[in-house]
Amino acid sequence: MGIARGDPAWKTMSCLPVFSVPSGQTGILPDEGLHTFFLVRRSRLLILAYLFGSGRLEMAKADELLAEYGAYHRTRGNIACHFVGIPLIILGLLASLASLPIVELGGMTVTGAEVLILIGTIVYLTLDIRFAIGMLAITAALDLAGRAIGWKVGLATFVIGWVIQGIGHAVFEKRSPAFLKNLIHLLVGPAFLLNEVFFSPRRRAKESQ
């Protein structure tokens, strides 16, 4: 998939440092003249926004993602459903992945659940270190719970969580989930709840009164 010069993503990429290498010196790339490599620093989900978004490269910031996600979660009923559904989904997913051993490290079996937590932590670090720390603590606790309940209960928990999410959108919000527009919102959801509890401007405003 190419990017047209008129696309906003072209302007974003044109501002990045460029390194050109003759293809004849690589021995790997096909012979198409000069190949351009873009060094992306502090991308802030540049690649993820391209992969999961509408096909455009975007510099997605945490506040922008939270605001967009929040537009799909305005009613108290829907938010309440998400406070129940999202933890159940994460618990069920981690419980299921805990049954997939990856490697033995220091007498501990690292499973697919820990790999997922690691990937998630890296993604959240690109958003905000507070989200990364908070989500790491929460998912670590859910990982321990997931190991205890097993994959069968975890699978049921996963399904129940999605049902509750669906009720929130169908009954209260009356709007389709945000991830149908942009799959990155599957990762924004837990951060949104964390933000609502600890970092929400509305919460800080109430505490300052």
C-alpha positions as CSV (number, residue, x, y, z in Angstrom):
1,M,0.0,0.0,0.0
2,G,1.6,3.3,-1.1
3,I,1.3,6.7,0.3
4,A,0.4,9.6,-2.0
5,R,2.3,12.9,-1.7
6,G,-0.9,14.7,-0.9
7,D,-1.6,12.4,2.0
8,P,-1.0,14.0,5.5
9,A,1.2,11.0,6.3
10,W,3.6,12.1,3.6
11,K,4.1,15.4,5.3
12,T,4.8,13.5,8.6
13,M,7.3,11.2,7.0
14,S,9.0,14.0,5.0
15,C,10.0,15.6,8.3
16,L,12.0,12.6,9.4
17,P,15.7,12.0,8.8
18,V,16.4,10.1,5.6
19,F,19.2,7.6,4.8
20,S,19.6,6.5,1.2
21,V,21.5,3.3,0.4
22,P,22.2,2.1,-3.2
23,S,20.3,-1.2,-3.6
24,G,23.4,-2.8,-5.2
25,Q,25.2,-2.6,-1.9
26,T,22.5,-4.2,0.2
27,G,22.4,-7.7,-1.5
28,I,18.8,-8.0,-0.1
29,L,16.5,-5.4,-1.5
30,P,15.4,-5.6,-5.2
31,D,17.2,-3.4,-7.7
32,E,14.9,-0.3,-7.8
33,G,17.5,2.5,-7.5
34,L,17.8,4.2,-4.2
35,H,16.0,2.8,-1.2
36,T,14.9,5.2,1.6
37,F,15.0,4.3,5.2
38,F,13.2,6.5,7.7
39,L,14.6,6.8,11.2
40,V,11.6,7.3,13.5
41,R,12.3,8.8,16.9
42,R,9.6,9.1,19.6
43,S,7.0,7.8,17.1
44,R,4.1,7.8,19.6
45,L,2.3,4.8,18.0
46,L,3.3,5.9,14.5
47,I,3.5,2.3,13.3
48,L,0.6,1.0,15.3
49,A,-1.7,3.8,14.1
50,Y,-0.8,2.8,10.6
51,L,-1.4,-0.9,11.2
52,F,-4.6,-0.7,13.2
53,G,-6.0,2.6,11.9
54,S,-7.6,3.7,8.7
55,G,-4.4,3.1,6.6
56,R,-2.8,6.4,7.3
57,L,0.3,7.1,9.3
58,E,-0.7,9.3,12.3
59,M,1.2,10.7,15.2
60,A,-1.4,9.4,17.8
61,K,-1.0,11.0,21.3
62,A,-2.6,9.6,24.5
63,D,-4.9,12.5,25.0
64,E,-6.2,12.3,21.4
65,L,-6.8,8.6,21.6
66,L,-8.6,8.9,25.0
67,A,-10.8,11.8,23.7
68,E,-11.7,9.7,20.6
69,Y,-12.5,6.7,22.8
70,G,-14.4,8.8,25.2
71,A,-16.7,10.0,22.4
72,Y,-18.0,6.4,22.2
73,H,-18.4,6.1,26.0
74,R,-20.5,9.0,27.4
75,T,-23.2,7.4,29.4
76,R,-22.8,6.2,32.9
77,G,-24.3,2.8,32.1
78,N,-21.9,2.1,29.3
79,I,-18.9,3.2,31.3
80,A,-20.1,1.0,34.2
81,C,-20.4,-2.0,31.9
82,H,-16.9,-1.4,30.7
83,F,-15.6,-1.2,34.3
84,V,-16.9,-4.8,34.6
85,G,-16.5,-6.1,31.1
86,I,-12.9,-5.0,30.3
87,P,-11.3,-6.6,33.4
88,L,-13.2,-9.8,32.7
89,I,-12.0,-9.8,29.1
90,I,-8.4,-9.2,30.2
91,L,-8.6,-11.9,32.9
92,G,-10.1,-14.4,30.5
93,L,-7.5,-13.7,27.9
94,L,-4.6,-14.0,30.3
95,A,-6.1,-17.2,31.8
96,S,-6.3,-18.7,28.3
97,L,-2.8,-17.7,27.3
98,A,-1.4,-19.0,30.6
99,S,-2.0,-22.5,29.2
100,L,0.5,-21.8,26.4
101,P,4.1,-22.3,27.9
102,I,6.8,-20.4,26.0
103,V,10.1,-20.8,28.0
104,E,11.4,-21.8,31.4
105,L,13.2,-19.0,33.2
106,G,14.6,-19.4,36.7
107,G,12.2,-22.2,37.5
108,M,9.2,-20.2,36.3
109,T,7.3,-21.0,33.1
110,V,6.8,-17.9,31.0
111,T,3.6,-18.3,29.1
112,G,1.7,-16.4,26.3
113,A,0.1,-14.3,29.1
114,E,3.4,-12.8,30.2
115,V,4.4,-12.2,26.5
116,L,1.1,-10.3,26.0
117,I,1.7,-8.3,29.1
118,L,5.2,-7.4,27.9
119,I,3.9,-6.3,24.5
120,G,1.1,-4.3,26.2
121,T,3.5,-2.5,28.5
122,I,5.7,-1.5,25.6
123,V,2.7,-0.1,23.8
124,Y,1.5,1.8,26.8
125,L,5.0,3.3,27.3
126,T,4.6,5.0,24.0
127,L,1.5,6.6,25.3
128,D,2.3,7.6,28.9
129,I,4.5,6.1,31.5
130,R,1.7,6.4,34.1
131,F,-0.5,4.1,32.0
132,A,2.4,1.7,31.5
133,I,3.0,1.4,35.2
134,G,-0.7,1.2,36.1
135,M,-1.5,-1.4,33.5
136,L,1.5,-3.5,34.4
137,A,0.4,-3.7,38.0
138,I,-3.2,-4.5,37.1
139,T,-2.3,-7.1,34.4
140,A,0.2,-8.7,36.7
141,A,-2.5,-9.2,39.3
142,L,-4.9,-10.5,36.7
143,D,-2.2,-12.8,35.4
144,L,-1.9,-14.4,38.8
145,A,-5.7,-14.8,39.0
146,G,-5.8,-16.2,35.5
147,R,-3.3,-18.9,36.4
148,A,-5.5,-19.8,39.4
149,I,-8.8,-20.1,37.5
150,G,-7.5,-22.0,34.5
151,W,-8.3,-21.6,30.8
152,K,-11.8,-23.1,30.8
153,V,-13.1,-20.6,33.4
154,G,-11.0,-18.0,31.6
155,L,-12.7,-18.6,28.3
156,A,-16.1,-18.3,29.9
157,T,-15.0,-15.1,31.6
158,F,-13.7,-13.7,28.3
159,V,-17.1,-14.3,26.6
160,I,-19.1,-12.9,29.6
161,G,-16.9,-9.7,29.5
162,W,-17.7,-9.1,25.8
163,V,-21.4,-9.7,26.4
164,I,-21.4,-7.0,29.1
165,Q,-19.5,-4.7,26.8
166,G,-22.2,-5.3,24.1
167,I,-25.0,-4.5,26.6
168,G,-23.3,-1.2,27.5
169,H,-23.2,-0.1,23.8
170,A,-26.5,-1.5,22.8
171,V,-28.6,-0.5,25.8
172,F,-27.0,2.6,27.2
173,E,-24.7,4.2,24.6
174,K,-26.7,3.1,21.6
175,R,-23.6,3.4,19.5
176,S,-21.2,0.8,18.1
177,P,-17.9,0.2,19.9
178,A,-14.9,2.5,19.1
179,F,-12.7,-0.4,18.0
180,L,-14.9,-1.0,15.0
181,K,-13.5,2.3,13.7
182,N,-9.9,1.8,14.9
183,L,-8.6,-1.4,16.4
184,I,-6.1,0.5,18.5
185,H,-9.0,1.3,20.8
186,L,-8.8,-2.3,22.0
187,L,-5.7,-1.2,23.8
188,V,-7.1,2.3,24.7
189,G,-10.0,0.8,26.6
190,P,-8.1,-0.3,29.7
191,A,-6.1,3.0,29.7
192,F,-9.4,4.9,29.5
193,L,-10.7,3.2,32.7
194,L,-7.4,3.8,34.4
195,N,-7.6,7.4,33.4
196,E,-11.2,7.7,34.7
197,V,-10.1,6.5,38.1
198,F,-6.8,8.2,38.6
199,F,-6.0,10.8,36.1
200,S,-9.4,12.2,34.8
201,P,-9.5,16.0,34.7
202,R,-13.0,15.8,36.1
203,R,-11.8,13.9,39.1
204,R,-9.0,16.3,39.7
205,A,-11.4,19.2,39.5
206,K,-13.7,17.6,42.1
207,E,-10.7,17.0,44.4
208,S,-9.6,20.7,44.1
209,Q,-13.0,22.0,45.2
